[in-house]
């Protein structure tokens, strides 16, 4: 886990640019927000080599 004040897309791009595989969690979007989520994930995944999207079960904190 990386904690930063920088935009999440930038942090992931910088910390994962050399990774062969990135697991990227996401929360299921609210109804009518699916397209917005798609574009946000596309921005985050950017130019990463391979990304697996994992639906979050929720309920997790940094302390977990």
N, CA, C and O atoms as CSV, one atom per row, in Angstrom:
chain,resi,resn,atom,element,x,y,z
A,1,UNK,N,N,0.845,-1.156,0.000
A,1,UNK,CA,C,0.000,0.000,0.000
A,1,UNK,C,C,0.895,1.224,0.000
A,1,UNK,O,O,1.896,1.281,0.714
A,2,UNK,N,N,0.524,2.196,-0.805
A,2,UNK,CA,C,1.237,3.469,-0.880
A,2,UNK,C,C,0.271,4.558,-0.454
A,2,UNK,O,O,-0.835,4.659,-0.985
A,3,UNK,N,N,0.686,5.365,0.496
A,3,UNK,CA,C,-0.125,6.494,0.948
A,3,UNK,C,C,0.546,7.750,0.419
A,3,UNK,O,O,1.733,7.972,0.655
A,4,UNK,N,N,-0.212,8.568,-0.294
A,4,UNK,CA,C,0.352,9.762,-0.923
A,4,UNK,C,C,-0.716,10.825,-1.090
A,4,UNK,O,O,-1.909,10.528,-1.145
A,5,UNK,N,N,-0.267,12.068,-1.170
A,5,UNK,CA,C,-1.168,13.184,-1.458
A,5,UNK,C,C,-1.265,13.453,-2.959
A,5,UNK,O,O,-2.045,14.301,-3.394
A,6,UNK,N,N,-0.472,12.730,-3.745
A,6,UNK,CA,C,-0.489,12.908,-5.199
A,6,UNK,C,C,-1.715,12.216,-5.787
A,6,UNK,O,O,-2.298,11.342,-5.146
A,7,UNK,N,N,-2.110,12.599,-7.003
A,7,UNK,CA,C,-3.240,11.920,-7.663
A,7,UNK,C,C,-2.954,10.423,-7.821
A,7,UNK,O,O,-1.835,10.025,-8.144
A,8,UNK,N,N,-3.973,9.611,-7.591
A,8,UNK,CA,C,-3.806,8.155,-7.591
A,8,UNK,C,C,-3.247,7.643,-8.918
A,8,UNK,O,O,-2.415,6.736,-8.917
A,9,UNK,N,N,-3.676,8.194,-10.033
A,9,UNK,CA,C,-3.176,7.738,-11.345
A,9,UNK,C,C,-1.668,7.948,-11.438
A,9,UNK,O,O,-0.957,7.095,-11.971
A,10,UNK,N,N,-1.179,9.060,-10.930
A,10,UNK,CA,C,0.261,9.352,-10.977
A,10,UNK,C,C,1.042,8.398,-10.071
A,10,UNK,O,O,2.090,7.884,-10.463
A,11,UNK,N,N,0.537,8.166,-8.877
A,11,UNK,CA,C,1.220,7.280,-7.933
A,11,UNK,C,C,1.325,5.869,-8.509
A,11,UNK,O,O,2.387,5.250,-8.453
A,12,UNK,N,N,0.237,5.372,-9.054
A,12,UNK,CA,C,0.250,4.020,-9.628
A,12,UNK,C,C,1.185,3.959,-10.831
A,12,UNK,O,O,1.958,3.010,-10.970
A,13,UNK,N,N,1.120,4.958,-11.693
A,13,UNK,CA,C,1.989,4.977,-12.878
A,13,UNK,C,C,3.459,4.974,-12.483
A,13,UNK,O,O,4.256,4.240,-13.067
A,14,UNK,N,N,3.828,5.793,-11.488
A,14,UNK,CA,C,5.232,5.891,-11.090
A,14,UNK,C,C,5.709,4.656,-10.333
A,14,UNK,O,O,6.829,4.192,-10.547
A,15,UNK,N,N,4.874,4.127,-9.459
A,15,UNK,CA,C,5.320,3.003,-8.630
A,15,UNK,C,C,5.208,1.660,-9.340
A,15,UNK,O,O,5.843,0.690,-8.927
A,16,UNK,N,N,4.418,1.592,-10.391
A,16,UNK,CA,C,4.172,0.301,-11.057
A,16,UNK,C,C,4.649,0.255,-12.503
A,16,UNK,O,O,4.385,-0.723,-13.202
A,17,UNK,N,N,5.335,1.276,-12.961
A,17,UNK,CA,C,5.705,1.346,-14.379
A,17,UNK,C,C,6.546,0.178,-14.862
A,17,UNK,O,O,6.483,-0.177,-16.039
A,18,UNK,N,N,7.343,-0.433,-13.970
A,18,UNK,CA,C,8.191,-1.556,-14.382
A,18,UNK,C,C,7.595,-2.912,-14.012
A,18,UNK,O,O,8.224,-3.947,-14.226
A,19,UNK,N,N,6.392,-2.908,-13.461
A,19,UNK,CA,C,5.756,-4.163,-13.037
A,19,UNK,C,C,5.270,-4.964,-14.239
A,19,UNK,O,O,4.794,-4.404,-15.227
A,20,UNK,N,N,5.398,-6.273,-14.135
A,20,UNK,CA,C,4.877,-7.156,-15.177
A,20,UNK,C,C,3.368,-7.282,-15.079
A,20,UNK,O,O,2.685,-7.501,-16.080
A,21,UNK,N,N,2.845,-7.141,-13.846
A,21,UNK,CA,C,1.421,-7.295,-13.602
A,21,UNK,C,C,1.017,-6.414,-12.428
A,21,UNK,O,O,1.697,-6.383,-11.402
A,22,UNK,N,N,-0.092,-5.701,-12.584
A,22,UNK,CA,C,-0.624,-4.854,-11.516
A,22,UNK,C,C,-2.034,-5.323,-11.196
A,22,UNK,O,O,-2.863,-5.467,-12.094
A,23,UNK,N,N,-2.310,-5.564,-9.910
A,23,UNK,CA,C,-3.661,-5.866,-9.451
A,23,UNK,C,C,-4.271,-4.562,-8.987
A,23,UNK,O,O,-3.733,-3.903,-8.097
A,24,UNK,N,N,-5.378,-4.187,-9.578
A,24,UNK,CA,C,-6.001,-2.901,-9.297
A,24,UNK,C,C,-7.416,-3.125,-8.792
A,24,UNK,O,O,-8.285,-3.587,-9.532
A,25,UNK,N,N,-7.638,-2.797,-7.531
A,25,UNK,CA,C,-8.953,-2.963,-6.939
A,25,UNK,C,C,-9.898,-1.842,-7.340
A,25,UNK,O,O,-9.472,-0.718,-7.605
A,26,UNK,N,N,-11.171,-2.159,-7.381
A,26,UNK,CA,C,-12.172,-1.129,-7.669
A,26,UNK,C,C,-13.459,-1.459,-6.933
A,26,UNK,O,O,-13.745,-2.616,-6.625
A,27,UNK,N,N,-14.214,-0.430,-6.664
A,27,UNK,CA,C,-15.521,-0.581,-6.026
A,27,UNK,C,C,-16.575,-0.587,-7.125
A,27,UNK,O,O,-16.511,0.224,-8.049
A,28,UNK,N,N,-17.535,-1.486,-7.035
A,28,UNK,CA,C,-18.612,-1.538,-8.020
A,28,UNK,C,C,-19.300,-0.178,-8.069
A,28,UNK,O,O,-19.714,0.343,-7.033
A,29,UNK,N,N,-19.427,0.399,-9.261
A,29,UNK,CA,C,-19.999,1.745,-9.363
A,29,UNK,C,C,-21.505,1.773,-9.109
A,29,UNK,O,O,-22.208,0.774,-9.269
A,30,UNK,N,N,-21.963,2.933,-8.715
A,30,UNK,CA,C,-23.400,3.155,-8.578
A,30,UNK,C,C,-24.036,3.081,-9.970
A,30,UNK,O,O,-23.353,3.246,-10.980
A,31,UNK,N,N,-25.329,2.835,-10.012
A,31,UNK,CA,C,-26.037,2.788,-11.292
A,31,UNK,C,C,-25.849,4.117,-12.016
A,31,UNK,O,O,-25.899,5.180,-11.397
A,32,UNK,N,N,-25.638,4.052,-13.306
A,32,UNK,CA,C,-25.406,5.202,-14.189
A,32,UNK,C,C,-24.028,5.841,-14.002
A,32,UNK,O,O,-23.770,6.909,-14.557
A,33,UNK,N,N,-23.136,5.204,-13.227
A,33,UNK,CA,C,-21.776,5.717,-13.047
A,33,UNK,C,C,-20.738,4.791,-13.675
A,33,UNK,O,O,-19.534,4.994,-13.519
A,34,UNK,N,N,-21.220,3.771,-14.386
A,34,UNK,CA,C,-20.316,2.770,-14.956
A,34,UNK,C,C,-19.332,3.374,-15.962
A,34,UNK,O,O,-18.144,3.051,-15.935
A,35,UNK,N,N,-19.811,4.233,-16.832
A,35,UNK,CA,C,-18.936,4.831,-17.847
A,35,UNK,C,C,-17.888,5.724,-17.201
A,35,UNK,O,O,-16.731,5.724,-17.620
A,36,UNK,N,N,-18.275,6.471,-16.200
A,36,UNK,CA,C,-17.332,7.323,-15.467
A,36,UNK,C,C,-16.233,6.461,-14.843
A,36,UNK,O,O,-15.051,6.796,-14.924
A,37,UNK,N,N,-16.632,5.349,-14.221
A,37,UNK,CA,C,-15.661,4.450,-13.618
A,37,UNK,C,C,-14.727,3.873,-14.678
A,37,UNK,O,O,-13.521,3.771,-14.456
A,38,UNK,N,N,-15.276,3.500,-15.819
A,38,UNK,CA,C,-14.465,2.960,-16.905
A,38,UNK,C,C,-13.374,3.940,-17.302
A,38,UNK,O,O,-12.214,3.548,-17.431
A,39,UNK,N,N,-13.722,5.201,-17.496
A,39,UNK,CA,C,-12.732,6.196,-17.903
A,39,UNK,C,C,-11.712,6.462,-16.803
A,39,UNK,O,O,-10.537,6.688,-17.095
A,40,UNK,N,N,-12.138,6.439,-15.552
A,40,UNK,CA,C,-11.200,6.628,-14.443
A,40,UNK,C,C,-10.202,5.472,-14.373
A,40,UNK,O,O,-9.005,5.688,-14.185
A,41,UNK,N,N,-10.707,4.241,-14.525
A,41,UNK,CA,C,-9.810,3.092,-14.504
A,41,UNK,C,C,-8.866,3.101,-15.706
A,41,UNK,O,O,-7.703,2.713,-15.595
A,42,UNK,N,N,-9.367,3.539,-16.834
A,42,UNK,CA,C,-8.522,3.635,-18.025
A,42,UNK,C,C,-7.391,4.629,-17.796
A,42,UNK,O,O,-6.257,4.382,-18.205
A,43,UNK,N,N,-7.688,5.745,-17.148
A,43,UNK,CA,C,-6.655,6.739,-16.837
A,43,UNK,C,C,-5.638,6.172,-15.851
A,43,UNK,O,O,-4.434,6.376,-16.006
A,44,UNK,N,N,-6.126,5.461,-14.840
A,44,UNK,CA,C,-5.236,4.892,-13.832
A,44,UNK,C,C,-4.349,3.817,-14.443
A,44,UNK,O,O,-3.142,3.802,-14.200
A,45,UNK,N,N,-4.932,2.915,-15.233
A,45,UNK,CA,C,-4.162,1.821,-15.827
A,45,UNK,C,C,-3.160,2.347,-16.835
A,45,UNK,O,O,-2.078,1.782,-16.997
A,46,UNK,N,N,-3.521,3.433,-17.515
A,46,UNK,CA,C,-2.607,4.111,-18.422
A,46,UNK,C,C,-1.820,3.188,-19.319
A,46,UNK,O,O,-2.383,2.397,-20.076
A,47,UNK,N,N,-0.512,3.300,-19.221
A,47,UNK,CA,C,0.391,2.534,-20.084
A,47,UNK,C,C,0.991,1.328,-19.379
A,47,UNK,O,O,2.013,0.800,-19.818
A,48,UNK,N,N,0.368,0.886,-18.294
A,48,UNK,CA,C,0.896,-0.280,-17.588
A,48,UNK,C,C,0.806,-1.509,-18.481
A,48,UNK,O,O,-0.109,-1.636,-19.294
A,49,UNK,N,N,1.769,-2.409,-18.319
A,49,UNK,CA,C,1.861,-3.582,-19.201
A,49,UNK,C,C,0.619,-4.470,-19.118
A,49,UNK,O,O,-0.021,-4.745,-20.133
A,50,UNK,N,N,0.283,-4.915,-17.911
A,50,UNK,CA,C,-0.879,-5.794,-17.709
A,50,UNK,C,C,-1.540,-5.417,-16.404
A,50,UNK,O,O,-0.876,-5.195,-15.391
A,51,UNK,N,N,-2.859,-5.347,-16.442
A,51,UNK,CA,C,-3.623,-4.975,-15.253
A,51,UNK,C,C,-4.768,-5.963,-15.073
A,51,UNK,O,O,-5.500,-6.262,-16.016
A,52,UNK,N,N,-4.912,-6.462,-13.860
A,52,UNK,CA,C,-6.064,-7.282,-13.506
A,52,UNK,C,C,-6.925,-6.445,-12.572
A,52,UNK,O,O,-6.461,-5.997,-11.523
A,53,UNK,N,N,-8.174,-6.238,-12.952
A,53,UNK,CA,C,-9.105,-5.491,-12.120
A,53,UNK,C,C,-9.779,-6.450,-11.152
A,53,UNK,O,O,-10.269,-7.507,-11.550
A,54,UNK,N,N,-9.800,-6.074,-9.877
A,54,UNK,CA,C,-10.350,-6.920,-8.829
A,54,UNK,C,C,-11.454,-6.151,-8.116
A,54,UNK,O,O,-11.208,-5.083,-7.556
A,55,UNK,N,N,-12.676,-6.694,-8.135
A,55,UNK,CA,C,-13.797,-6.043,-7.464
A,55,UNK,C,C,-13.598,-6.132,-5.951
A,55,UNK,O,O,-13.352,-7.209,-5.409
A,56,UNK,N,N,-13.705,-5.003,-5.290
A,56,UNK,CA,C,-13.514,-4.930,-3.849
A,56,UNK,C,C,-14.731,-5.468,-3.106
A,56,UNK,O,O,-15.872,-5.202,-3.485
A,57,UNK,N,N,-14.475,-6.224,-2.049
A,57,UNK,CA,C,-15.549,-6.700,-1.187
A,57,UNK,C,C,-15.912,-5.618,-0.175
A,57,UNK,O,O,-16.934,-5.714,0.505
A,58,UNK,N,N,-15.063,-4.577,-0.078
A,58,UNK,CA,C,-15.318,-3.485,0.846
A,58,UNK,C,C,-14.945,-3.850,2.270
A,58,UNK,O,O,-14.505,-4.964,2.553
A,59,UNK,N,N,-15.132,-2.882,3.163
A,59,UNK,CA,C,-14.899,-3.127,4.570
A,59,UNK,C,C,-13.438,-3.159,4.995
A,59,UNK,O,O,-13.152,-3.527,6.135
A,60,UNK,N,N,-12.515,-2.792,4.137
A,60,UNK,CA,C,-11.099,-2.831,4.486
A,60,UNK,C,C,-10.627,-1.425,4.873
A,60,UNK,O,O,-11.083,-0.421,4.325
A,61,UNK,N,N,-9.718,-1.389,5.817
A,61,UNK,CA,C,-9.065,-0.136,6.199
A,61,UNK,C,C,-7.566,-0.321,6.068
A,61,UNK,O,O,-7.090,-1.444,5.902
A,62,UNK,N,N,-6.828,0.755,6.139
A,62,UNK,CA,C,-5.374,0.642,6.061
A,62,UNK,C,C,-4.821,-0.180,7.212
A,62,UNK,O,O,-3.758,-0.789,7.093
A,63,UNK,N,N,-5.536,-0.196,8.316
A,63,UNK,CA,C,-5.077,-0.925,9.488
A,63,UNK,C,C,-5.355,-2.432,9.392
A,63,UNK,O,O,-4.812,-3.209,10.177
A,64,UNK,N,N,-6.192,-2.848,8.439
A,64,UNK,CA,C,-6.593,-4.260,8.332
A,64,UNK,C,C,-5.451,-5.166,8.000
A,64,UNK,O,O,-5.638,-6.377,7.879
